[in-house]
């Protein structure tokens, strides 16, 4: 490698997370860097970034191109543009049509974007009440939906988490062509495990582990953009978003207008304020209220529980409307 670098006229290092974590790569780069300083006018180094990564400040100005958001044809054009900048005759290299090996990134043919359906089949809702949230979700996952963000706000024990799980189940099983991921900011363990499940459902690569959660979520969104298709991202317990709140507000939600294939659900005790925001016109906010005894009784009837309305009132008062307790009483027998 060192011999080849000493003899070549141009060196094109491919920057990635692994590149900057590899001791041998760093040693080699230092050697190339010294040679570049001796041949600065000839532009010996032409670095290209093939994966989002942190480039040392002193080397960042050298970047010639970024390929990690491009398909094969786009990468081909970008590399030629870099080379034409220092050797214009390279354009002749495109004159022949020799078969190319598969590009390791995105497919060269632009992905066919599958539209959201005009209508959806009957959705399944094993929960009491929340008719407004159900109707809003059924609209959200259609092509003509007037909003692309559904924000569900409610206090504890109003059924937010159970509702987001039903959103996920319906999207996965009943919305044609939809890929869906659900991320719980509160979670019950390591957020990286939650992220692993999130990207697995979305069928995208797991982002670099040495990044912050907002940076990882940003990488997930970029991967989704490379193969656009109807996509629903669900974030539960939003009040625990922490540093990710800024990414949601400034990156994810502002992208809704550009990406007709993207839909977002945010649920929590608090959700971002949408008034006077760039995504105000894309939002619909639902304020959840605890189901009343009549709603629990009606759901019990659907589940053949055979419990009278009076019992629903008594149980509701005894547990102070706690949704998890009432769901165990009036929900499906095998739940």
C-alpha positions as CSV (number, residue, x, y, z in Angstrom):
1,X,0.0,0.0,0.0
2,X,2.8,2.4,0.9
3,X,4.7,1.6,-2.2
4,X,1.6,2.2,-4.4
5,X,0.9,5.5,-2.6
6,X,4.4,6.7,-3.3
7,X,4.2,5.9,-7.0
8,X,0.7,7.1,-7.7
9,X,-0.2,10.6,-8.9
10,X,-3.5,10.9,-7.0
11,X,-4.7,9.2,-3.9
12,X,-8.4,8.8,-3.1
13,X,-8.9,7.8,0.5
14,X,-12.5,6.6,1.3
15,X,-13.5,8.0,4.6
16,X,-15.8,6.0,6.9
17,X,-16.3,5.4,10.6
18,X,-14.1,2.3,10.4
19,X,-11.4,4.3,8.6
20,X,-10.9,6.7,11.4
21,X,-11.0,4.0,14.0
22,X,-8.3,1.9,12.4
23,X,-4.7,2.4,13.7
24,X,-3.1,1.3,10.4
25,X,-5.4,3.6,8.3
26,X,-4.4,6.5,10.5
27,X,-0.7,5.8,10.1
28,X,-1.1,5.4,6.4
29,X,-3.1,8.6,6.2
30,X,-0.3,10.5,8.1
31,X,2.2,9.3,5.5
32,X,-0.2,10.4,2.6
33,X,-0.8,13.7,4.4
34,X,2.9,14.5,4.4
35,X,3.2,13.7,0.7
36,X,0.1,15.9,0.0
37,X,1.9,18.8,1.8
38,X,4.8,18.3,-0.6
39,X,2.5,18.2,-3.6
40,X,-0.2,20.6,-2.6
41,X,-0.4,22.3,-6.0
42,X,-0.9,18.9,-7.7
43,X,-3.7,18.0,-5.3
44,X,-2.3,14.6,-4.4
45,X,-5.2,13.8,-1.9
46,X,-8.8,13.6,-3.1
47,X,-10.7,12.2,-0.1
48,X,-14.3,10.9,-0.6
49,X,-16.7,10.2,2.2
50,X,-18.6,6.9,1.7
51,X,-20.2,6.8,5.2
52,X,-21.3,9.6,7.5
53,X,-18.4,10.1,10.0
54,X,-16.5,12.8,11.9
55,X,-13.5,14.0,9.9
56,X,-10.7,15.7,11.8
57,X,-11.0,19.5,11.4
58,X,-7.6,19.9,9.8
59,X,-8.6,17.4,7.0
60,X,-12.2,18.4,6.4
61,X,-11.4,21.2,3.9
62,X,-9.8,18.6,1.6
63,X,-13.1,16.7,1.1
64,X,-13.7,16.2,-2.6
65,X,-17.2,14.6,-2.5
66,X,-19.7,12.8,-0.3
67,X,-21.2,9.6,-1.8
68,X,-23.1,8.0,1.1
69,X,-26.4,9.6,0.1
70,X,-26.1,8.8,-3.7
71,X,-27.0,5.9,-5.8
72,X,-24.5,4.2,-8.2
73,X,-25.1,6.6,-11.1
74,X,-24.9,9.6,-8.8
75,X,-21.7,8.3,-7.3
76,X,-20.3,7.7,-10.7
77,X,-21.0,11.3,-11.8
78,X,-19.7,12.7,-8.5
79,X,-16.3,10.9,-8.9
80,X,-16.0,12.0,-12.5
81,X,-16.6,15.6,-11.5
82,X,-13.9,15.3,-8.9
83,X,-11.4,13.9,-11.5
84,X,-12.4,16.4,-14.2
85,X,-11.5,19.2,-11.7
86,X,-7.8,18.1,-11.9
87,X,-7.8,16.3,-15.3
88,X,-10.6,17.4,-17.8
89,X,-9.8,14.6,-20.2
90,X,-11.3,11.9,-17.9
91,X,-14.7,12.6,-19.3
92,X,-13.6,10.3,-22.2
93,X,-13.8,7.4,-19.8
94,X,-17.5,7.4,-20.2
95,X,-17.4,6.8,-23.9
96,X,-17.4,3.0,-23.6
97,X,-20.1,0.9,-22.1
98,X,-18.3,-1.9,-20.3
99,X,-20.5,-3.8,-17.8
100,X,-20.0,-2.5,-14.3
101,X,-19.9,-4.6,-11.1
102,X,-22.8,-4.1,-8.6
103,X,-22.4,-0.9,-6.7
104,X,-22.3,-1.6,-2.9
105,X,-24.6,1.3,-2.0
106,X,-28.0,2.1,-3.3
107,X,-29.3,0.5,-6.5
108,X,-28.5,2.5,-9.6
109,X,-32.1,2.5,-10.7
110,X,-34.2,5.0,-8.8
111,X,-36.6,3.1,-6.5
112,X,-40.2,2.9,-7.4
113,X,-42.1,4.9,-4.8
114,X,-45.2,3.0,-3.7
115,X,-48.0,5.5,-2.9
116,X,-50.0,5.4,0.2
117,X,-53.3,3.7,-0.4
118,X,-56.4,5.7,-1.3
119,X,-58.3,3.8,1.4
120,X,-57.4,1.2,4.0
121,X,-59.2,-1.9,5.0
122,X,-61.0,-2.1,8.4
123,X,-58.4,-1.6,11.1
124,X,-58.4,-3.5,14.4
125,X,-58.7,-1.6,17.6
126,X,-58.6,-3.8,20.8
127,X,-59.1,-0.8,23.1
128,X,-61.8,1.3,24.7
129,X,-62.9,4.6,23.2
130,X,-60.3,7.0,21.6
131,X,-62.5,7.3,18.5
132,X,-60.9,10.5,17.5
133,X,-57.4,9.0,17.5
134,X,-58.6,6.0,15.6
135,X,-60.2,8.1,12.9
136,X,-57.2,10.4,12.6
137,X,-54.9,7.4,12.2
138,X,-57.1,5.9,9.5
139,X,-56.8,9.2,7.6
140,X,-53.0,9.6,8.3
141,X,-52.1,6.4,6.4
142,X,-53.9,7.4,3.2
143,X,-52.7,9.2,0.1
144,X,-55.0,12.2,0.5
145,X,-54.4,12.8,4.2
146,X,-54.3,16.6,4.9
147,X,-51.7,16.0,7.6
148,X,-48.6,14.0,7.9
149,X,-47.9,14.3,11.6
150,X,-50.3,12.9,14.2
151,X,-49.5,14.1,17.7
152,X,-51.2,12.3,20.6
153,X,-51.1,14.1,23.9
154,X,-52.4,12.7,27.2
155,X,-51.7,12.2,30.9
156,X,-50.6,8.9,32.4
157,X,-53.1,6.1,32.2
158,X,-55.0,7.5,29.2
159,X,-53.8,4.6,27.0
160,X,-51.1,6.4,24.9
161,X,-48.7,3.5,24.8
162,X,-51.4,0.9,24.1
163,X,-52.7,3.1,21.3
164,X,-49.2,3.5,19.7
165,X,-48.9,-0.3,19.8
166,X,-52.2,-0.6,17.9
167,X,-51.0,2.0,15.4
168,X,-47.9,-0.1,14.8
169,X,-49.9,-3.4,14.5
170,X,-52.3,-1.9,12.1
171,X,-49.6,-0.3,9.9
172,X,-47.6,-3.5,9.8
173,X,-50.5,-5.8,9.1
174,X,-53.2,-3.8,7.4
175,X,-51.8,-0.9,5.5
176,X,-50.5,-2.1,2.1
177,X,-46.9,-1.4,1.3
178,X,-46.2,0.4,4.6
179,X,-43.0,-0.1,6.6
180,X,-43.3,1.0,10.2
181,X,-41.1,1.4,13.2
182,X,-42.0,2.2,16.8
183,X,-39.5,3.7,19.2
184,X,-40.2,4.2,22.9
185,X,-38.0,7.0,24.3
186,X,-38.7,5.8,27.8
187,X,-38.2,2.1,27.1
188,X,-37.5,-0.5,29.8
189,X,-33.8,-1.0,29.2
190,X,-31.0,0.0,26.9
191,X,-32.1,2.6,24.2
192,X,-29.7,0.9,21.8
193,X,-31.7,-2.3,22.1
194,X,-34.9,-0.3,21.3
195,X,-33.0,1.3,18.4
196,X,-32.0,-2.1,17.1
197,X,-35.7,-3.3,17.1
198,X,-36.7,0.0,15.4
199,X,-34.2,-0.3,12.5
200,X,-35.0,-4.1,12.2
201,X,-38.7,-3.3,11.6
202,X,-37.8,-0.6,9.1
203,X,-35.2,-2.9,7.4
204,X,-32.4,-0.3,7.3
205,X,-28.8,-0.7,8.5
206,X,-28.0,-0.1,12.2
207,X,-26.3,3.3,12.5
208,X,-22.8,3.7,14.0
209,X,-22.8,3.0,17.7
210,X,-20.2,5.7,18.5
211,X,-22.8,8.4,17.7
212,X,-25.4,10.2,19.8
213,X,-29.0,9.0,19.6
214,X,-30.0,12.1,17.5
215,X,-27.2,11.4,15.0
216,X,-28.2,7.7,14.8
217,X,-31.9,8.6,14.2
218,X,-30.7,11.0,11.5
219,X,-28.8,8.2,9.8
220,X,-31.9,6.0,9.9
221,X,-33.9,8.8,8.2
222,X,-31.3,9.1,5.5
223,X,-31.4,5.3,4.9
224,X,-35.1,5.5,4.6
225,X,-34.8,8.3,2.0
226,X,-32.6,6.1,-0.2
227,X,-35.5,3.7,-0.8
228,X,-38.6,5.9,-0.4
229,X,-41.8,4.0,0.2
230,X,-44.8,4.6,2.5
231,X,-43.2,4.8,5.9
232,X,-44.7,5.4,9.4
233,X,-42.4,6.4,12.3
234,X,-44.0,6.2,15.8
235,X,-42.3,7.7,18.8
236,X,-43.8,7.0,22.2
237,X,-43.1,8.7,25.6
238,X,-42.0,11.8,23.8
239,X,-41.5,13.7,27.1
240,X,-38.3,11.6,27.5
241,X,-36.9,12.5,24.1
242,X,-34.1,14.7,25.6
243,X,-31.5,15.6,23.1
244,X,-33.5,13.9,20.3
245,X,-36.2,16.6,20.7
246,X,-34.2,19.0,18.6
247,X,-33.6,16.5,15.9
248,X,-37.3,15.7,15.7
249,X,-38.3,19.4,15.5
250,X,-35.6,20.6,13.2
251,X,-34.9,17.6,11.0
252,X,-37.6,15.0,11.0
253,X,-40.7,17.2,11.1
254,X,-39.3,19.8,8.7
255,X,-38.8,17.0,6.2
256,X,-42.5,16.0,6.1
257,X,-43.3,18.6,3.4
258,X,-40.6,17.2,1.2
259,X,-41.3,13.5,1.7
260,X,-44.8,12.6,0.6
261,X,-44.0,9.0,1.6
262,X,-43.4,9.8,5.3
263,X,-45.8,9.9,8.2
264,X,-45.0,10.5,11.9
265,X,-46.8,9.8,15.1
266,X,-45.6,11.4,18.4
267,X,-47.2,10.4,21.6
268,X,-46.5,11.6,25.1
269,X,-47.5,13.8,28.0
270,X,-46.0,16.6,26.0
271,X,-45.4,16.9,22.3
272,X,-43.8,19.7,20.2
273,X,-45.8,22.9,19.8
274,X,-46.7,23.3,16.2
275,X,-48.0,26.9,16.1
276,X,-45.9,29.1,13.9
277,X,-43.6,26.2,13.1
278,X,-42.4,25.1,9.6
279,X,-44.6,22.0,9.9
280,X,-47.7,23.6,11.3
281,X,-49.8,22.7,8.3
282,X,-48.6,19.1,8.4
283,X,-49.8,18.5,12.0
284,X,-52.9,17.2,13.7
285,X,-53.0,17.1,17.5
286,X,-55.3,14.8,19.5
287,X,-55.8,15.3,23.2
288,X,-56.6,12.0,24.8
289,X,-59.1,11.8,27.6
290,X,-59.5,8.7,29.9
291,X,-62.3,6.5,28.7
292,X,-65.5,6.7,30.8
293,X,-67.2,3.8,32.4
294,X,-69.7,3.5,29.5
295,X,-66.8,3.1,27.1
296,X,-65.2,0.3,29.2
297,X,-68.6,-1.4,29.4
298,X,-69.1,-1.1,25.6
299,X,-65.7,-2.7,25.1
300,X,-66.5,-5.4,27.5
301,X,-69.7,-6.2,25.6
302,X,-67.5,-6.5,22.4
303,X,-65.3,-9.0,24.2
304,X,-68.2,-11.0,25.6
305,X,-67.3,-10.2,29.2
306,X,-70.9,-10.1,30.4
307,X,-70.2,-7.4,33.0
308,X,-73.1,-4.9,33.7
309,X,-72.7,-1.2,33.4
310,X,-73.0,-0.7,37.2
311,X,-69.9,-2.9,37.6
312,X,-68.1,-0.7,35.1
313,X,-68.9,2.4,37.2
314,X,-67.8,0.7,40.4
315,X,-64.5,-0.6,38.9
316,X,-63.8,2.7,37.4
317,X,-64.2,4.5,40.7
318,X,-62.2,1.9,42.7
319,X,-59.1,2.1,40.5
320,X,-59.6,5.8,39.7
321,X,-59.9,5.1,36.0
322,X,-56.5,3.3,35.7
323,X,-56.5,2.1,32.1
324,X,-54.3,-1.0,32.6
325,X,-56.5,-2.3,35.4
326,X,-59.8,-1.7,33.5
327,X,-58.3,-3.2,30.3
328,X,-57.7,-6.5,32.3
329,X,-61.3,-6.5,33.4
330,X,-63.0,-5.6,30.1
331,X,-60.5,-6.6,27.5
332,X,-60.4,-9.9,25.5
333,X,-60.4,-13.0,27.8
334,X,-57.2,-14.3,26.3
335,X,-55.4,-11.0,26.5
